[in-house]
């Protein structure tokens, strides 16, 4: 028989404590209660708690202070944010806790509904997920990555892009993976710091682009391919010309490609940047602004540079269904893009409800785990 969950309730209102405690006891949970953050922290230091229900509005040290204190003691359990305050405040507190030691399961709005409490307990009872290979950290050396580039061990994985209205796969985003002889397939987080430190962005792009050309030409990859480009690439005044030339040498039309420029890059406009983007557009290459809304001067870049696609960052898409503020932001982005005749891609679509919402917002293309995760070329061949 499973051991009962141990819960903590922190609230300065005795009635609210009693109501929530009764709900938890009815669902087989052991409960301790506190009316202030200091007493709760003193207890949590010595006794493991599976789930903490914490009110945000309390005198003296409030729920925000409590979140910080839990992180300081390296609390490893789950937290539910309890509040009658407006949703945007609760959402902001949850965002604040993203890097903390514990997991915020969700929010419990006052007055309590028992089903919401049960839902939170169900989440807390989940078996912890095994750490995937992609979540592990490996100590890899710069020289190892240089050798991998030279030996062709940087391969492409491809994540599908689907038409938001029909669900048809219309393209793939090419994503670099390092096939390491000891550690297996490593994601970009394992080597991007090496790329930056050793100024290898041109080499990495060349590897991904070469793989894509080869997969289109020899392995039946028929859909449009998106490739990420950073500022260093675009500062090479011959970058676009060489890209287009290589397409022509391989008998592949440049319009088979989309160039994605990460919005997080704090680049400055320059003659080389304009030249490259204009040459891409004039050759039929789609120029996309990636991770839109997460970087600096988004609107200025839209006004100045010849983008014809915009990818809304996943941070705005995930959780959007239950977050009015995110909904309004995405609606505004879509309206702006449509007024500028720019195609809109939604990243991070992970369920049917989110997809249907995106369709209502006139999203053109969607990407995310709901359709599929990044996969090797062999998997695409099997699916096709």
C-alpha positions as CSV (number, residue, x, y, z in Angstrom):
1,X,0.0,0.0,0.0
2,X,1.3,3.4,-0.9
3,X,2.4,5.6,1.9
4,X,0.0,8.6,2.5
5,X,1.1,12.0,1.3
6,X,2.3,14.4,3.9
7,X,1.0,17.9,3.3
8,X,1.6,21.3,4.9
9,X,-1.0,24.2,4.8
10,X,0.3,27.7,5.5
11,X,-2.4,30.4,5.9
12,X,-3.0,33.1,8.4
13,X,-6.8,32.6,8.3
14,X,-8.0,29.8,10.7
15,X,-11.2,29.2,8.7
16,X,-9.3,28.7,5.5
17,X,-6.8,26.4,7.2
18,X,-9.7,24.3,8.6
19,X,-11.5,24.0,5.2
20,X,-8.4,22.9,3.3
21,X,-7.3,20.6,6.1
22,X,-10.7,18.8,6.0
23,X,-10.5,18.3,2.2
24,X,-7.0,16.9,2.5
25,X,-7.9,14.5,5.4
26,X,-10.9,13.2,3.4
27,X,-8.5,12.3,0.7
28,X,-6.1,10.3,2.9
29,X,-3.5,12.9,3.4
30,X,-1.5,13.6,6.6
31,X,-1.7,17.3,7.3
32,X,0.3,19.8,9.4
33,X,-0.8,23.5,9.5
34,X,0.9,26.8,10.2
35,X,-0.2,30.4,10.3
36,X,3.1,32.0,9.5
37,X,6.1,31.4,7.3
38,X,8.8,31.2,10.0
39,X,7.2,28.3,11.9
40,X,6.5,26.5,8.6
41,X,10.1,26.8,7.5
42,X,11.5,25.6,10.8
43,X,9.3,22.5,10.5
44,X,10.2,21.9,6.8
45,X,13.9,21.9,7.6
46,X,13.5,18.8,9.7
47,X,10.6,16.9,8.3
48,X,10.0,16.0,4.6
49,X,6.8,17.3,3.2
50,X,5.4,16.0,-0.1
51,X,3.2,19.0,-0.9
52,X,2.9,22.5,0.6
53,X,-0.3,24.6,0.1
54,X,0.9,28.2,0.7
55,X,-1.3,31.3,0.8
56,X,0.3,34.2,-0.9
57,X,-1.2,37.1,1.2
58,X,0.0,36.8,4.8
59,X,1.1,39.5,7.2
60,X,4.9,40.0,7.9
61,X,6.4,37.3,5.7
62,X,4.1,36.5,2.8
63,X,3.9,33.7,0.4
64,X,6.5,35.2,-1.9
65,X,8.9,35.3,1.0
66,X,8.0,31.7,1.7
67,X,8.9,30.6,-1.8
68,X,12.3,32.2,-1.4
69,X,12.8,30.6,2.0
70,X,11.9,27.1,0.6
71,X,14.5,27.5,-2.1
72,X,17.1,28.5,0.5
73,X,16.5,25.3,2.5
74,X,16.6,23.3,-0.8
75,X,13.1,22.0,-0.4
76,X,12.6,19.2,-3.0
77,X,8.9,18.6,-2.8
78,X,5.8,20.2,-4.5
79,X,4.1,23.6,-3.9
80,X,0.6,24.8,-4.6
81,X,0.0,28.5,-4.7
82,X,-3.1,29.5,-2.8
83,X,-4.7,32.9,-3.4
84,X,-7.8,34.9,-4.1
85,X,-5.6,37.5,-5.9
86,X,-5.8,38.3,-9.6
87,X,-4.5,35.6,-11.9
88,X,-1.6,37.7,-13.3
89,X,0.0,37.9,-9.8
90,X,-0.3,34.2,-9.2
91,X,1.2,33.5,-12.6
92,X,4.1,35.9,-12.0
93,X,4.9,34.1,-8.7
94,X,4.9,30.8,-10.5
95,X,7.3,32.2,-13.1
96,X,9.6,33.4,-10.3
97,X,9.8,29.9,-8.9
98,X,10.8,28.2,-12.2
99,X,14.5,28.0,-11.2
100,X,13.9,27.1,-7.5
101,X,14.6,23.7,-5.9
102,X,10.9,22.7,-5.8
103,X,8.1,22.2,-8.4
104,X,5.1,24.4,-8.4
105,X,2.2,22.1,-9.3
106,X,-0.3,24.9,-9.9
107,X,-2.6,27.4,-8.2
108,X,-5.6,26.9,-6.0
109,X,-8.0,29.8,-6.1
110,X,-10.2,30.8,-3.2
111,X,-12.9,29.8,-2.5
112,X,-11.6,26.2,-2.6
113,X,-13.1,23.5,-4.9
114,X,-12.3,20.0,-3.7
115,X,-11.8,18.7,-7.2
116,X,-9.0,21.2,-7.7
117,X,-7.4,19.9,-4.5
118,X,-7.7,16.3,-5.6
119,X,-6.1,17.2,-9.0
120,X,-3.1,18.7,-7.1
121,X,-2.7,15.6,-5.0
122,X,-2.8,13.4,-8.1
123,X,0.0,15.4,-9.6
124,X,2.0,15.1,-6.3
125,X,1.6,11.4,-6.3
126,X,3.2,11.0,-9.8
127,X,6.2,8.8,-9.9
128,X,9.3,11.1,-10.6
129,X,10.3,11.0,-14.2
130,X,13.6,9.3,-15.0
131,X,16.2,11.7,-16.1
132,X,16.5,11.4,-19.9
133,X,19.8,11.3,-21.7
134,X,19.1,14.9,-22.9
135,X,18.7,16.1,-19.3
136,X,22.1,14.8,-18.2
137,X,25.2,17.0,-18.0
138,X,28.4,15.7,-19.4
139,X,31.9,17.0,-19.1
140,X,33.0,17.4,-22.7
141,X,36.1,19.1,-23.9
142,X,36.4,21.7,-26.7
143,X,38.8,19.5,-28.6
144,X,36.2,16.7,-28.6
145,X,33.7,18.9,-30.4
146,X,36.2,20.2,-32.9
147,X,37.0,16.6,-33.8
148,X,33.3,15.8,-34.0
149,X,32.9,18.6,-36.5
150,X,35.8,17.4,-38.6
151,X,34.7,13.8,-38.6
152,X,31.0,14.6,-39.5
153,X,29.5,13.5,-36.2
154,X,27.2,16.5,-36.0
155,X,24.0,15.2,-37.4
156,X,20.5,16.7,-37.9
157,X,17.4,15.8,-36.0
158,X,14.2,17.2,-37.5
159,X,11.1,18.5,-35.7
160,X,7.9,18.7,-37.8
161,X,6.1,21.9,-38.6
162,X,2.4,21.4,-39.4
163,X,-0.3,23.4,-41.1
164,X,-2.5,24.7,-38.3
165,X,-5.7,24.1,-40.3
166,X,-5.1,20.7,-41.9
167,X,-2.5,19.2,-39.6
168,X,-0.4,18.3,-42.6
169,X,3.4,18.2,-42.2
170,X,4.7,21.1,-44.3
171,X,8.3,21.3,-43.1
172,X,10.9,20.5,-40.5
173,X,13.2,22.5,-38.3
174,X,16.8,21.1,-38.5
175,X,18.4,20.8,-35.0
176,X,22.0,19.9,-34.4
177,X,22.8,16.7,-32.4
178,X,26.3,15.5,-31.5
179,X,26.7,11.8,-31.9
180,X,29.2,11.2,-29.1
181,X,31.1,7.9,-29.0
182,X,30.7,7.5,-25.2
183,X,27.7,9.6,-24.2
184,X,25.4,8.9,-27.2
185,X,23.3,11.6,-28.8
186,X,23.9,15.0,-27.2
187,X,21.6,18.0,-27.5
188,X,22.8,21.6,-28.2
189,X,22.9,22.5,-24.5
190,X,25.9,20.1,-24.3
191,X,28.0,22.0,-26.9
192,X,26.7,25.5,-27.6
193,X,29.0,27.0,-25.0
194,X,31.9,25.4,-26.9
195,X,30.6,26.9,-30.1
196,X,30.4,30.4,-28.6
197,X,33.7,30.1,-26.8
198,X,35.6,28.8,-29.8
199,X,33.8,31.0,-32.4
200,X,32.5,28.0,-34.3
201,X,29.0,29.3,-35.3
202,X,30.0,29.3,-39.0
203,X,31.3,25.7,-38.7
204,X,28.1,24.5,-36.9
205,X,25.8,26.2,-39.4
206,X,27.8,24.6,-42.3
207,X,27.4,21.2,-40.7
208,X,23.7,21.5,-40.3
209,X,23.2,23.1,-43.7
210,X,25.4,20.4,-45.4
211,X,23.3,17.7,-43.7
212,X,20.1,19.2,-44.8
213,X,21.3,19.5,-48.4
214,X,22.4,15.9,-48.4
215,X,19.1,14.7,-46.8
216,X,17.0,16.6,-49.4
217,X,19.2,15.5,-52.4
218,X,19.8,11.8,-51.5
219,X,17.3,10.8,-48.8
220,X,13.9,12.0,-49.9
221,X,13.4,14.9,-47.5
222,X,10.8,16.7,-49.5
223,X,9.4,19.4,-47.2
224,X,10.7,22.8,-46.4
225,X,13.6,23.0,-43.9
226,X,14.2,25.7,-41.3
227,X,17.7,26.3,-40.0
228,X,18.8,28.5,-37.1
229,X,21.3,31.3,-37.9
230,X,23.1,33.5,-35.4
231,X,24.4,37.0,-35.6
232,X,28.0,35.9,-36.4
233,X,26.8,34.2,-39.5
234,X,24.9,37.2,-40.7
235,X,27.8,39.6,-40.2
236,X,29.6,37.7,-43.0
237,X,28.7,39.8,-46.0
238,X,29.0,36.8,-48.3
239,X,26.9,34.5,-46.1
240,X,23.7,34.6,-48.2
241,X,25.5,34.5,-51.5
242,X,27.4,31.4,-50.5
243,X,24.2,29.8,-49.2
244,X,22.3,30.4,-52.4
245,X,25.3,29.2,-54.5
246,X,25.5,25.9,-52.6
247,X,21.7,25.4,-53.1
248,X,22.2,25.9,-56.9
249,X,25.2,23.6,-57.0
250,X,23.1,20.8,-55.4
251,X,20.1,21.4,-57.7
252,X,18.0,22.6,-54.8
253,X,15.9,25.7,-55.0
254,X,16.7,28.2,-52.2
255,X,13.0,28.6,-51.5
256,X,13.1,25.1,-49.9
257,X,14.7,26.8,-46.8
258,X,13.7,29.1,-44.0
259,X,16.4,31.0,-42.1
260,X,15.5,31.5,-38.4
261,X,17.1,34.4,-36.6
262,X,16.8,34.0,-32.8
263,X,15.1,37.0,-31.3
264,X,17.2,36.6,-28.1
265,X,20.3,37.6,-30.0
266,X,21.1,41.2,-29.2
267,X,22.4,42.0,-32.6
268,X,22.8,45.5,-34.1
269,X,21.7,46.2,-37.7
270,X,24.5,46.6,-40.2
271,X,25.1,46.7,-43.9
272,X,26.1,43.0,-43.9
273,X,22.9,42.0,-42.0
274,X,20.6,43.9,-44.4
275,X,22.5,42.6,-47.5
276,X,22.2,39.0,-46.3
277,X,18.5,39.2,-45.4
278,X,17.6,41.0,-48.6
279,X,19.4,38.4,-50.7
280,X,17.7,35.6,-48.9
281,X,14.2,37.2,-49.5
282,X,14.9,38.0,-53.2
283,X,15.9,34.3,-53.7
284,X,12.7,33.0,-52.1
285,X,14.2,32.0,-48.8
286,X,11.8,32.6,-45.9
287,X,13.3,34.9,-43.2
288,X,11.9,34.1,-39.8
289,X,12.3,35.9,-36.5
290,X,12.5,33.1,-33.9
291,X,11.5,33.2,-30.2
292,X,9.5,36.4,-30.8
293,X,8.8,38.4,-27.7
294,X,11.7,37.2,-25.6
295,X,14.5,39.5,-26.7
296,X,15.0,43.2,-27.1
297,X,13.6,45.7,-29.6
298,X,11.2,43.2,-31.1
299,X,9.0,45.8,-32.8
300,X,12.1,47.8,-34.0
301,X,13.4,44.6,-35.7
302,X,10.1,43.9,-37.3
303,X,10.0,47.5,-38.7
304,X,13.5,47.5,-40.0
305,X,14.3,44.0,-41.2
306,X,12.6,42.0,-44.1
307,X,11.0,39.2,-42.1
308,X,8.1,37.3,-43.6
309,X,7.6,34.8,-40.8
310,X,7.3,35.2,-37.0
311,X,7.6,32.3,-34.5
312,X,5.9,33.0,-31.2
313,X,8.1,31.8,-28.3
314,X,6.8,28.7,-26.5
315,X,6.8,30.6,-23.2
316,X,3.7,32.5,-24.5
317,X,2.0,29.3,-25.8
318,X,2.4,26.9,-23.0
319,X,-0.2,27.5,-20.3
320,X,-2.0,30.0,-22.5
321,X,-5.4,28.3,-22.3
322,X,-5.7,29.2,-18.6
323,X,-3.9,32.5,-18.7
324,X,-5.9,35.5,-20.0
325,X,-2.7,37.7,-20.1
326,X,-0.9,35.2,-22.4
327,X,-4.0,34.9,-24.5
328,X,-4.2,38.7,-25.0
329,X,-0.4,38.9,-25.8
330,X,-0.7,36.1,-28.4
331,X,-3.8,37.7,-29.9
332,X,-2.0,41.0,-30.2
333,X,1.1,39.4,-31.8
334,X,-1.1,37.6,-34.4
335,X,-3.0,40.8,-35.3
336,X,0.2,42.7,-35.7
337,X,1.7,39.9,-37.9
338,X,-1.3,39.7,-40.1
339,X,-1.4,43.4,-40.6
340,X,2.2,43.2,-41.8
341,X,1.5,40.2,-44.0
342,X,3.8,38.0,-42.0
343,X,3.1,34.3,-41.4
344,X,2.8,33.2,-37.8
345,X,4.2,30.0,-36.3
346,X,3.4,28.8,-32.7
347,X,6.1,26.9,-30.9
348,X,5.5,24.6,-28.0
349,X,2.0,23.3,-28.8
350,X,1.7,20.2,-26.7
351,X,-2.0,19.3,-26.6
352,X,-5.3,19.5,-28.6
353,X,-6.8,22.2,-26.5
354,X,-3.9,24.6,-27.2
355,X,-4.0,23.7,-30.9
356,X,-7.7,24.5,-31.2
357,X,-7.0,27.8,-29.4
358,X,-4.2,28.6,-31.9
359,X,-6.5,27.9,-34.8
360,X,-9.0,30.5,-33.4
361,X,-6.1,33.0,-33.3
362,X,-5.3,32.5,-37.0
363,X,-2.0,30.8,-36.4
364,X,-0.6,29.5,-39.8
365,X,1.8,26.8,-38.6
366,X,2.4,25.0,-35.3
367,X,5.3,23.1,-33.8
368,X,5.6,21.1,-30.6
369,X,5.4,17.7,-29.0
370,X,1.7,17.4,-29.8
371,X,2.7,16.6,-33.3
372,X,6.1,15.1,-32.6
373,X,9.5,15.7,-31.0
374,X,12.8,16.2,-32.9
375,X,13.7,12.9,-34.7
376,X,16.4,11.5,-36.8
377,X,16.0,11.3,-40.6
378,X,15.3,7.5,-40.4
379,X,12.2,8.1,-38.3
380,X,10.9,10.6,-40.8
381,X,11.5,8.1,-43.6
382,X,9.5,5.5,-41.7
383,X,6.6,7.9,-41.0
384,X,6.4,8.9,-44.6
